[in-house]
Amino acid sequence: MTSHPHPAEAGGNDALFEIARATPGHTARLSDMAQRGQERRAEETEEQRNRRLAVKGQRSQHIRAEETEE
């Protein structure tokens, strides 16, 4: 499996500075995106929530299994 670096690690310190220099516009858009995600989760049924969490757990198990193979 190919390991992909975290975005902050990909470009060394330069990438960290880019993250730290987020403009107010970027921050507002990220805040809007987070709010939409919260609203979407508030509207989901218990069955949808259970399915979403089950898929998330399966992905985590798959990633852990791949990491132990290396």
C-alpha positions, 0 to 999 in steps of 0.5 A: 500500500502506498502511504500518502503524507498528511497535507501538512507534511507534504510540502514541509514547513511551507505547507504549514505556513499555507495552512496558518495563513488561511484568509478570513474568506477561507475560514468563513467557507470552512465554517459554512461547510461545517455547519452544513455537515452538522445540519445534514447529520441532525436531519438523518434518521437513526438508521442512516446514522447507524449505517454511516457509523458502521461504514466509518468503522469498517474503513478504520478496520480496513486501514488498520489491517493494511497498516499491520501488513506492512 
